[in-house]
Amino acid sequence: MLKVLNKYFGLKFSDDKLRDISLEIGADVPFFISGRPAVAEGVGEKLQIVDQLKPFHVLLVNPGFSVSTAKVYKNLNLGLTKCEKKITKTLFNGISVDIPEILCNDLETVTAKMFPDIERAKAQLIQAGAEGALMSGSGPTVFGLFSDADQAKKAYGGLGQFSEKNKFLAELIV
């Protein structure tokens, strides 16, 4: 919406300026300004574009309950975070990145302890053929990454314990 308003009103704000503005709206918002795959750091404002991303089919599954983001952050122990080390070991300069190998979400460690269904949903996605699975944001939605469209569709149909309104199949835009 910020990009549309920028264009509509002829403001000519750069993407960097739009990211600064968008950070005031929410930590996740700067990620969507460039419309390209990226690794987000900090609270979401530091972005490193990933140019060589393999296209995946994504199956999102919501276990059917809500999570208090405030409670998750309150229980996050920043001294125990592991994602930064895992991601910074990977090089992003013009090489193909094995995304399932670097999937990491420090918030998952907190949310999954409160809601074991998150780990069960991830395990079901892996069992259904996902190359990697991870909780999105503070949860509870999890996603599985599939290289093969047919395998992703089969997994969608095979996860019958989740209602149609609690699962969604999509493709990454790369």
Sine and cosine of phi, psi and omega as CSV:
sin_phi,cos_phi,sin_psi,cos_psi,sin_omega,cos_omega
0.00,0.00,-0.62,0.78,0.02,-1.00
-0.87,0.49,-0.65,0.76,0.00,-1.00
-0.92,0.40,-0.63,0.77,0.03,-1.00
-0.90,0.43,-0.72,0.69,0.00,-1.00
-0.90,0.43,-0.64,0.77,0.04,-1.00
-0.84,0.54,-0.73,0.69,-0.01,-1.00
-0.94,0.34,-0.72,0.70,-0.06,-1.00
-0.86,0.51,-0.69,0.73,-0.03,-1.00
-1.00,-0.01,0.05,1.00,0.04,-1.00
0.89,0.46,0.56,0.83,-0.09,-1.00
-0.97,0.24,-0.45,0.90,0.05,-1.00
0.85,0.53,0.56,0.83,0.11,-0.99
-0.94,0.35,0.66,-0.75,0.08,-1.00
-0.94,0.34,0.27,-0.96,0.07,-1.00
-0.87,0.49,-0.57,0.82,0.04,-1.00
-0.88,0.48,-0.69,0.72,0.02,-1.00
-0.91,0.41,-0.66,0.75,0.03,-1.00
-0.89,0.45,-0.60,0.80,0.05,-1.00
-0.91,0.42,-0.65,0.76,0.05,-1.00
-0.87,0.49,-0.71,0.71,0.01,-1.00
-0.90,0.43,-0.69,0.72,-0.09,-1.00
-0.92,0.39,-0.46,0.89,0.02,-1.00
-0.89,0.46,-0.48,0.88,0.05,-1.00
-0.95,0.31,-0.37,0.93,0.03,-1.00
-0.99,0.17,-0.67,0.74,-0.01,-1.00
-0.02,-1.00,0.44,-0.90,-0.07,-1.00
-0.90,0.44,-0.50,0.87,-0.04,-1.00
-0.99,0.14,-0.32,0.95,-0.20,-0.98
-0.91,0.41,-0.64,0.77,-0.01,-1.00
-0.83,0.55,-0.51,0.86,0.00,-1.00
-0.83,0.56,-0.56,0.83,-0.12,-0.99
-1.00,0.04,-0.09,1.00,-0.02,-1.00
-0.93,0.38,-0.69,0.72,-0.06,-1.00
-0.98,0.18,-0.41,0.91,-0.01,-1.00
0.93,0.37,0.42,0.91,-0.02,-1.00
-0.77,-0.64,0.45,-0.89,0.06,-1.00
-0.87,0.48,0.64,-0.77,-0.03,-1.00
-0.41,-0.91,0.36,-0.93,0.16,-0.99
-0.99,-0.15,0.81,-0.59,-0.01,-1.00
-0.98,-0.20,0.67,-0.74,0.05,-1.00
-0.77,-0.64,0.05,-1.00,-0.07,-1.00
0.92,0.39,-0.73,-0.68,0.09,-1.00
-0.99,-0.14,0.22,0.98,0.01,-1.00
0.88,-0.47,-0.05,1.00,-0.08,-1.00
-1.00,0.01,-0.34,0.94,0.00,-1.00
-0.99,-0.13,0.92,-0.40,-0.09,-1.00
-0.87,-0.49,0.71,-0.70,0.11,-0.99
-0.88,-0.47,0.93,-0.38,-0.04,-1.00
-0.91,0.42,0.67,-0.74,0.06,-1.00
-0.94,-0.33,0.94,-0.35,-0.09,-1.00
-1.00,0.08,-0.54,0.84,-0.11,-0.99
-0.97,-0.26,0.89,0.46,-0.04,-1.00
-0.99,-0.11,0.79,-0.61,0.05,-1.00
-0.93,0.37,0.70,-0.72,0.01,-1.00
-0.95,0.32,0.73,-0.68,0.03,-1.00
-0.83,-0.55,0.42,-0.91,0.22,-0.97
-0.99,-0.13,0.68,-0.73,-0.13,-0.99
-0.88,-0.47,0.80,-0.60,0.10,-1.00
-0.94,-0.33,0.92,-0.40,0.02,-1.00
-1.00,-0.10,0.69,-0.72,0.00,-1.00
-0.73,-0.68,0.79,-0.62,0.07,-1.00
-0.94,-0.33,0.85,-0.52,-0.05,-1.00
-0.91,0.42,-0.17,0.99,0.10,-0.99
0.99,-0.14,0.34,0.94,0.08,-1.00
-0.67,-0.74,0.24,-0.97,0.00,-1.00
-0.97,-0.25,0.36,-0.93,-0.02,-1.00
-0.80,-0.60,0.68,-0.74,0.08,-1.00
-0.99,0.14,0.95,-0.32,0.01,-1.00
-0.86,0.52,-0.64,0.77,0.01,-1.00
-0.87,0.50,-0.67,0.75,0.00,-1.00
-0.92,0.39,-0.63,0.78,0.02,-1.00
-0.88,0.47,-0.77,0.64,0.00,-1.00
-0.89,0.45,-0.57,0.82,0.01,-1.00
-0.89,0.46,-0.55,0.84,-0.04,-1.00
-0.99,-0.10,0.03,1.00,0.02,-1.00
-0.97,0.24,0.80,-0.60,0.05,-1.00
-0.98,-0.17,0.98,-0.20,-0.07,-1.00
-0.88,0.48,-0.39,0.92,0.04,-1.00
-0.94,0.33,-0.31,0.95,-0.03,-1.00
-0.97,-0.22,0.08,1.00,-0.03,-1.00
-0.91,0.42,0.60,-0.80,-0.07,-1.00
-0.84,-0.55,-0.23,0.97,-0.14,-0.99
-0.92,0.38,-0.63,0.77,-0.07,-1.00
-0.84,0.55,-0.72,0.69,-0.01,-1.00
-0.90,0.43,-0.66,0.75,-0.04,-1.00
-0.90,0.44,-0.67,0.75,-0.06,-1.00
-0.98,0.20,-0.65,0.76,-0.06,-1.00
-0.94,0.34,-0.29,0.96,0.08,-1.00
-0.95,0.32,-0.36,0.93,-0.07,-1.00
-1.00,0.04,0.68,-0.73,0.05,-1.00
-1.00,-0.03,0.67,-0.74,-0.02,-1.00
-0.91,-0.42,0.16,0.99,-0.10,-1.00
-1.00,0.08,1.00,0.08,0.13,-0.99
0.96,0.28,0.21,0.98,0.04,-1.00
-0.93,-0.38,0.35,-0.94,0.06,-1.00
-0.97,0.26,0.75,-0.66,-0.06,-1.00
-0.97,-0.24,0.73,-0.69,0.05,-1.00
-0.99,0.11,1.00,0.06,-0.12,-0.99
-0.82,0.57,-0.72,0.69,-0.01,-1.00
-0.84,0.55,-0.46,0.89,0.01,-1.00
-0.95,0.30,-0.41,0.91,-0.05,-1.00
-0.93,-0.37,0.14,0.99,0.04,-1.00
-0.85,0.52,0.78,-0.62,-0.03,-1.00
-0.34,-0.94,0.66,-0.75,0.05,-1.00
-0.54,-0.84,0.97,-0.25,-0.02,-1.00
-0.85,0.52,-0.49,0.87,0.00,-1.00
-0.93,0.37,-0.43,0.90,-0.02,-1.00
-0.87,0.49,-0.57,0.82,-0.02,-1.00
-0.88,0.48,-0.56,0.83,0.01,-1.00
-0.98,0.19,-0.79,0.62,-0.10,-1.00
-0.90,0.44,-0.66,0.75,-0.03,-1.00
-0.91,0.42,-0.50,0.87,0.07,-1.00
-0.92,0.39,-0.59,0.81,0.00,-1.00
-0.98,0.21,-0.52,0.86,-0.09,-1.00
-0.72,-0.69,1.00,0.00,-0.02,-1.00
-0.86,0.51,-0.32,0.95,0.03,-1.00
-0.87,0.49,-0.40,0.92,0.02,-1.00
-0.91,0.41,-0.73,0.68,0.04,-1.00
-0.90,0.43,-0.61,0.79,0.03,-1.00
-0.90,0.44,-0.67,0.74,0.02,-1.00
-0.90,0.44,-0.67,0.74,0.05,-1.00
-0.88,0.47,-0.69,0.72,0.00,-1.00
-0.89,0.45,-0.62,0.79,0.02,-1.00
-0.92,0.39,-0.60,0.80,0.05,-1.00
-0.91,0.42,-0.69,0.73,0.03,-1.00
-0.90,0.44,-0.70,0.71,0.01,-1.00
-0.89,0.47,-0.50,0.86,0.00,-1.00
-0.99,0.14,0.00,1.00,0.08,-1.00
0.93,-0.37,0.05,1.00,0.03,-1.00
-0.91,0.42,0.64,-0.76,0.04,-1.00
-0.98,0.21,-0.35,0.94,0.05,-1.00
-0.30,-0.95,0.43,-0.90,0.04,-1.00
-0.57,-0.82,0.54,-0.84,-0.06,-1.00
-0.39,-0.92,0.48,-0.88,0.13,-0.99
-0.97,0.24,0.60,-0.80,0.03,-1.00
-1.00,-0.06,0.77,-0.64,0.05,-1.00
0.83,0.55,-0.73,-0.68,0.01,-1.00
-1.00,-0.03,0.07,1.00,0.09,-1.00
1.00,-0.04,0.01,-1.00,0.10,0.99
-1.00,-0.06,-0.01,1.00,-0.05,-1.00
-0.90,0.44,0.68,-0.73,0.07,-1.00
-0.86,-0.51,0.36,-0.93,0.03,-1.00
-0.72,-0.70,0.48,-0.88,0.10,-0.99
-0.87,-0.49,0.60,-0.80,0.00,-1.00
-0.96,-0.26,0.78,-0.63,-0.03,-1.00
-0.80,-0.59,0.75,-0.66,0.09,-1.00
-0.97,0.25,-0.51,0.86,-0.11,-0.99
-0.97,-0.25,0.82,-0.58,-0.03,-1.00
-0.89,0.46,-0.66,0.75,-0.01,-1.00
-0.90,0.43,-0.64,0.77,0.03,-1.00
-0.90,0.43,-0.64,0.77,0.03,-1.00
-0.90,0.43,-0.67,0.74,0.03,-1.00
-0.91,0.42,-0.65,0.76,0.03,-1.00
-0.89,0.45,-0.67,0.74,0.03,-1.00
-0.89,0.46,-0.67,0.74,0.03,-1.00
-0.83,0.56,-0.75,0.66,0.00,-1.00
-0.93,0.37,-0.52,0.85,-0.05,-1.00
-0.98,0.20,-0.24,0.97,0.00,-1.00
-1.00,-0.06,0.85,0.53,-0.08,-1.00
-0.91,0.41,-0.31,0.95,0.01,-1.00
-0.94,0.34,-0.26,0.97,0.07,-1.00
-0.98,-0.19,0.74,-0.68,-0.01,-1.00
-0.93,0.36,0.30,-0.95,0.00,-1.00
-0.84,0.53,-0.54,0.84,-0.01,-1.00
-0.97,0.23,-0.19,0.98,-0.05,-1.00
-0.95,-0.31,0.21,0.98,0.08,-1.00
-0.59,-0.81,0.53,-0.85,-0.09,-1.00
-0.53,-0.85,0.74,-0.68,0.01,-1.00
-0.96,-0.29,0.75,-0.66,-0.04,-1.00
-0.56,-0.83,0.12,-0.99,0.11,-0.99
-0.88,-0.47,0.55,-0.83,0.11,-0.99
-0.94,0.33,0.61,-0.79,0.12,-0.99
-1.00,-0.10,0.91,-0.41,-0.04,-1.00
-0.87,-0.49,0.00,0.00,0.00,0.00
